[in-house]
Amino acid sequence: MTGVLPVTLEEATKVVQALLYSGKEYVCVMKLHADAAEENVKRVLAEFEDLIYQRPPLRASVKRQLRTRRIYYLNFLEMDGRNVLFQVGCEGGTYIRKLCFDVGEVLGCGAHMQELRRTRAGPFTENDSVTLHDVAYSFMQWEEKKDEKTLRGFIRPMESALGLIPKAVIRDSAVDAVCHGASLTAPGVLSVNSGIRQGSMIAVMTLKGEAVALARAVASTDEIMDMEHGIVGKAERVLMPRGTYPKCWKSGEA
Amino acid sequence: MPKTVAPWEIKSEILVKAEDKTDPHYGHKPEERPVDEYVRYGVINLDKPAGPTSHEVAAWVKRILKLQGVGHGGTLEA
């Protein structure tokens, strides 16, 4: 299996939670176990769009319970003999191997996943991915010439992993409290993305674009905009070190 | 029933509740972090080769860059 694999460095590993549940896109070669008509293959693939059921395979290190997964799109690309090429956009944690097996079952002839390439993981796509060779070569260039641009060229700031997460931008005065795990309150919020619902994961950001924390919204976008006081989100993963911004709160307050 | 939309197909707007300034003495714009900090709070959009596991590939990146720890965003396994 090849393709987009976001690798988080040191402290940035804290954003992994945001990536694991973000959507993925793959291009897949499925091998049918008998000949099938193209229109049947297309019809069956279309049936797997939207909500599907899956139980993780034996070798996966997750609890093997039946769970639902969303298939955002399943696009038939081409068919050559018993090889079917398709593109699929899906929720994180969807097993494409199982999807191919199940498509084969519904088609009646059986099928397996022959090859898989991930073309997207959350906000990261193939368009600007780098290879291990690029990493090794660029790092060697950095060690020799000490030109910072080399390192900054192939490494993205951790905030780039949060590209698809709705944001709440907060005042400087609210930052350090959130770094200490305090809940985010309405007066601290400067702006907010549309589409936030109660329970959504949100990224709390500074005006400079730095990620402060991953939080769970307890209010919707409209509520956050209307509220004059009260809690709008609970920090789940603090990303910024304490003391980056000055302490503007007394103990016992948020 | 409307089909589920992929997160990258959702158009979202920013709604401004209040305005404020940020103090240039604290923090940095992410792209302007001093280089060691930039790396320690960095992510690589890696194109994984066939063969090794995602974990092995991440471990190689750690070794090449001489870091203490790395993670990866979603296993890409056989």
Chai-1 contact restraints between the chains, C-beta under 6 A:
chainA,res_idxA,chainB,res_idxB,connection_type,confidence,min_distance_angstrom,max_distance_angstrom,comment,restraint_id
A,M1,B,L76,contact,1.0,0.0,6.0,A-B,restraint_1
A,M1,B,A78,contact,1.0,0.0,6.0,A-B,restraint_2
A,T2,B,K48,contact,1.0,0.0,6.0,A-B,restraint_3
A,T2,B,A50,contact,1.0,0.0,6.0,A-B,restraint_4
A,L5,B,L46,contact,1.0,0.0,6.0,A-B,restraint_5
A,L5,B,K48,contact,1.0,0.0,6.0,A-B,restraint_6
A,L5,B,S54,contact,1.0,0.0,6.0,A-B,restraint_7
A,L5,B,H72,contact,1.0,0.0,6.0,A-B,restraint_8
A,L5,B,L76,contact,1.0,0.0,6.0,A-B,restraint_9
A,P6,B,V43,contact,1.0,0.0,6.0,A-B,restraint_10
A,P6,B,G73,contact,1.0,0.0,6.0,A-B,restraint_11
A,V7,B,I44,contact,1.0,0.0,6.0,A-B,restraint_12
A,V7,B,L46,contact,1.0,0.0,6.0,A-B,restraint_13
A,V7,B,A58,contact,1.0,0.0,6.0,A-B,restraint_14
A,V7,B,V61,contact,1.0,0.0,6.0,A-B,restraint_15
A,V7,B,V70,contact,1.0,0.0,6.0,A-B,restraint_16
A,V7,B,H72,contact,1.0,0.0,6.0,A-B,restraint_17
A,T8,B,V43,contact,1.0,0.0,6.0,A-B,restraint_18
A,T8,B,G71,contact,1.0,0.0,6.0,A-B,restraint_19
A,L9,B,V39,contact,1.0,0.0,6.0,A-B,restraint_20
A,L9,B,G42,contact,1.0,0.0,6.0,A-B,restraint_21
A,L9,B,L67,contact,1.0,0.0,6.0,A-B,restraint_22
A,L9,B,V70,contact,1.0,0.0,6.0,A-B,restraint_23
A,E10,B,R40,contact,1.0,0.0,6.0,A-B,restraint_24
A,E10,B,L67,contact,1.0,0.0,6.0,A-B,restraint_25
A,E10,B,G69,contact,1.0,0.0,6.0,A-B,restraint_26
A,E11,B,R40,contact,1.0,0.0,6.0,A-B,restraint_27
A,E11,B,Y41,contact,1.0,0.0,6.0,A-B,restraint_28
A,A12,B,Y41,contact,1.0,0.0,6.0,A-B,restraint_29
A,A12,B,G42,contact,1.0,0.0,6.0,A-B,restraint_30
A,A12,B,V43,contact,1.0,0.0,6.0,A-B,restraint_31
A,T13,B,G71,contact,1.0,0.0,6.0,A-B,restraint_32
A,V16,B,G71,contact,1.0,0.0,6.0,A-B,restraint_33
A,V16,B,G73,contact,1.0,0.0,6.0,A-B,restraint_34
A,L19,B,G73,contact,1.0,0.0,6.0,A-B,restraint_35
A,L20,B,G74,contact,1.0,0.0,6.0,A-B,restraint_36
A,G23,B,A6,contact,1.0,0.0,6.0,A-B,restraint_37
A,G23,B,P7,contact,1.0,0.0,6.0,A-B,restraint_38
A,D50,B,K3,contact,1.0,0.0,6.0,A-B,restraint_39
A,D50,B,T4,contact,1.0,0.0,6.0,A-B,restraint_40
A,R70,B,T4,contact,1.0,0.0,6.0,A-B,restraint_41
A,Y72,B,T4,contact,1.0,0.0,6.0,A-B,restraint_42
A,Y72,B,A6,contact,1.0,0.0,6.0,A-B,restraint_43
A,G89,B,A6,contact,1.0,0.0,6.0,A-B,restraint_44
A,R118,B,L76,contact,1.0,0.0,6.0,A-B,restraint_45
A,A121,B,G73,contact,1.0,0.0,6.0,A-B,restraint_46
A,A121,B,G74,contact,1.0,0.0,6.0,A-B,restraint_47
A,F124,B,N45,contact,1.0,0.0,6.0,A-B,restraint_48
A,D128,B,N45,contact,1.0,0.0,6.0,A-B,restraint_49
A,S129,B,N45,contact,1.0,0.0,6.0,A-B,restraint_50
A,S129,B,D47,contact,1.0,0.0,6.0,A-B,restraint_51
A,T131,B,D47,contact,1.0,0.0,6.0,A-B,restraint_52
A,V135,B,I64,contact,1.0,0.0,6.0,A-B,restraint_53
A,A136,B,I64,contact,1.0,0.0,6.0,A-B,restraint_54
A,F139,B,I64,contact,1.0,0.0,6.0,A-B,restraint_55
A,F139,B,L65,contact,1.0,0.0,6.0,A-B,restraint_56
A,E148,B,V35,contact,1.0,0.0,6.0,A-B,restraint_57
A,I155,B,G42,contact,1.0,0.0,6.0,A-B,restraint_58
A,I155,B,I44,contact,1.0,0.0,6.0,A-B,restraint_59
A,R156,B,V43,contact,1.0,0.0,6.0,A-B,restraint_60
A,P157,B,P30,contact,1.0,0.0,6.0,A-B,restraint_61
A,M158,B,Y41,contact,1.0,0.0,6.0,A-B,restraint_62
A,M158,B,V43,contact,1.0,0.0,6.0,A-B,restraint_63
A,E159,B,P30,contact,1.0,0.0,6.0,A-B,restraint_64
A,A161,B,V43,contact,1.0,0.0,6.0,A-B,restraint_65
A,L164,B,P7,contact,1.0,0.0,6.0,A-B,restraint_66
A,R171,B,D20,contact,1.0,0.0,6.0,A-B,restraint_67
A,D172,B,T22,contact,1.0,0.0,6.0,A-B,restraint_68
A,D172,B,D23,contact,1.0,0.0,6.0,A-B,restraint_69
A,V189,B,K17,contact,1.0,0.0,6.0,A-B,restraint_70
A,L190,B,A18,contact,1.0,0.0,6.0,A-B,restraint_71
A,L190,B,D20,contact,1.0,0.0,6.0,A-B,restraint_72
A,S191,B,I14,contact,1.0,0.0,6.0,A-B,restraint_73
A,S191,B,V16,contact,1.0,0.0,6.0,A-B,restraint_74
A,V192,B,L15,contact,1.0,0.0,6.0,A-B,restraint_75
A,N193,B,S12,contact,1.0,0.0,6.0,A-B,restraint_76
A,N193,B,I14,contact,1.0,0.0,6.0,A-B,restraint_77
A,S194,B,S12,contact,1.0,0.0,6.0,A-B,restraint_78
A,S194,B,E13,contact,1.0,0.0,6.0,A-B,restraint_79
A,G195,B,S12,contact,1.0,0.0,6.0,A-B,restraint_80
A,T206,B,G27,contact,1.0,0.0,6.0,A-B,restraint_81
A,L207,B,T22,contact,1.0,0.0,6.0,A-B,restraint_82
A,K208,B,T22,contact,1.0,0.0,6.0,A-B,restraint_83
A,K208,B,G27,contact,1.0,0.0,6.0,A-B,restraint_84
A,K208,B,K29,contact,1.0,0.0,6.0,A-B,restraint_85
A,G209,B,K29,contact,1.0,0.0,6.0,A-B,restraint_86
A,G209,B,P30,contact,1.0,0.0,6.0,A-B,restraint_87
A,E210,B,G27,contact,1.0,0.0,6.0,A-B,restraint_88
A,E210,B,P30,contact,1.0,0.0,6.0,A-B,restraint_89
A,M225,B,L15,contact,1.0,0.0,6.0,A-B,restraint_90
A,M225,B,K17,contact,1.0,0.0,6.0,A-B,restraint_91
A,T244,B,G27,contact,1.0,0.0,6.0,A-B,restraint_92
A,Y245,B,Y26,contact,1.0,0.0,6.0,A-B,restraint_93
